[in-house]
Amino acid sequence: MTCPFLTTNFISTAISALTSIPYWDIILILLLFVVIPTFIIKKLAPNIDTYGKICLMTRTKHGLKTLDRLAKHERFWNGFGDLGIIMAFGGLGSLYLLHLYKKQYSMAKKAGVFAVTSIANGLFFGGLISALNMSNTISFAVIPLTIAGAVGGFALFGVGMLATQAIIIISTLAAGQKALPGIAPIIPGMKIPKTDFVVPFAEGWIALISLMIVHELAHGILSRVAKVKVQSLGLVTLGIIPIGAFTEPDEKELMEKPALEQQRMYAAGSMANFAAMAVLIVILMGTLFTLGPAFSEVYNKNVTGLEITGLDETALASTGETPPALEVLEKGMVIESINGKTIKTRNDLEELKPNLAVGSSAVFKIKGYDEPFMLEINQEKRFGIFVNEMLSGPLPFSLTVYFFIVSLLSWMILLNFAVGMVNFIPMEPFDGGKMTSLALGAFITKKFNINEIKAQELVSRTSLIVVLSILLLNALPLFL
């Protein structure tokens, strides 16, 4: 009788010890899906290529003929690559593109092209900041970021966003308050460390794998347009977890090509992600407009209320203060109404916010409480609560399928945009880093008569130090 007891006690003690380890769930997943599978795969297939000793690289020649067929539309793909250069470098990118075409242009024409391209990019990035609803949280940086995007495209805009987030993190931590990380690893199905944010498992993996394929196929197509041999296509995995895809052009052939063709190839990956995002937005909007009203009506009939599932301790970026709900509301409360308006869904909550006046108070009526709760409206109109819609029972199968499709499309849009933007950041091994080294390396060589390879290495090292420093500041809250 003692053995089962001792065994059960041992298992219980072991589980308690395991769960007390910081990030124990991440460690467990790494063991089950990365370390053990990698060990087994290396034993069974010792000739498989590895990268950094832990990443497995699976190569295939399947799909190379498809690249050749697609690459026949050279005019389209060259224009696609040129647009990518402008998206990467903004107004400066348009001047750089004129330089790459090696034609003589008057100063007036160059100035006109720069002005038109910068204005178009400025409108785009201004709209992007508004669409992402960042105006309140980064109000001090809206104009600088818009100008950065206008003049320097996604390369400068991306660095500016990271620098802005780093400033917010440092100022928040200096005030002794909790800060959200500016960057974090995304593993579908797992909560992002230090946040309550989870990328859904199925939708996340489908989105990641598909965007990797789109990104790398575009690199392959532009390589073939430039008549560079593509040796293979492949997938990079950590154990059995896919973390990237790759196109393997002949590096020697690529380096011998004119800078214009190299830049087009590098820019094509992110441009393909943006193009995929645009197509997916159209599909999502069509789905929401045609099927949304009917399915929303069915769903709302199943919703019984809005439950508070957690409180957000992250300080407000605009004032540095903690959200108003932190000292007032509690996890598990069910919201009945705010300012007399019935609240049942997240949409109800979001639709209410534009009508709230900064500095006034929102009157929360909570189920089971006679007295209302008062929350002051801050500049960001953020209460500081995480909510979840309570359902009367299981949803109909058709509604479940509809929500999965909408969720999948939404995540594909978001992740295609994120990967496209990140890959334009001017730091190697990102495509933007290679593009920046190539462009500035040639400029330094011409101006200061330095060996071009050394000039590119100088740019690469400098951008790595600067951008990596900003990235580390963004990751600082993960370690606190």
Buried (B, 14 or more C-beta within 10 A) or exposed (E): EEEEEEEEEEEEEEEEEEEEEEEEEBEEBBEEBBBEBBEEBBEEEEEEEEEEEEBBBBEEEEBBEEBEEBBEEEEEBBEBBBBBBBBBBBBBBBBBBBBBEEEEBEEEEBEEBBEEBBEBBBEBBBEBBEEEEBEBBBEEBBEEBBBBBBBBBBBBBBBBBBBBBBBBBEBBBEEEBBBBBBBBEBBBEBBBBBBEEBBBEEBBBBBBEBBBBBBBBBBBBBBBBBEBEBBBBBBBBBBBBBBBBBBBBEEEBBEEBEBBBBBBBBBBBBBBBBBBBEEBBEEBEEBBEEBBEEBBEEBEEBBEBBBBEEBBEBBBBBEBBBBBBBEBBEEEBBBBBBBEEEBBBEEBBEEBBEEBEEEEBBBBBBEEEEEBBEBEBBBBBBBBBBBEBEEEEEBEEEBEEBEEBBBBBBBBBBBBBBBBBBBBBBBBEBBBBBBBBBBBBBBBBEEEEBEEEEBBEBBBEBBBEBBEEBBEBBBBBBEE
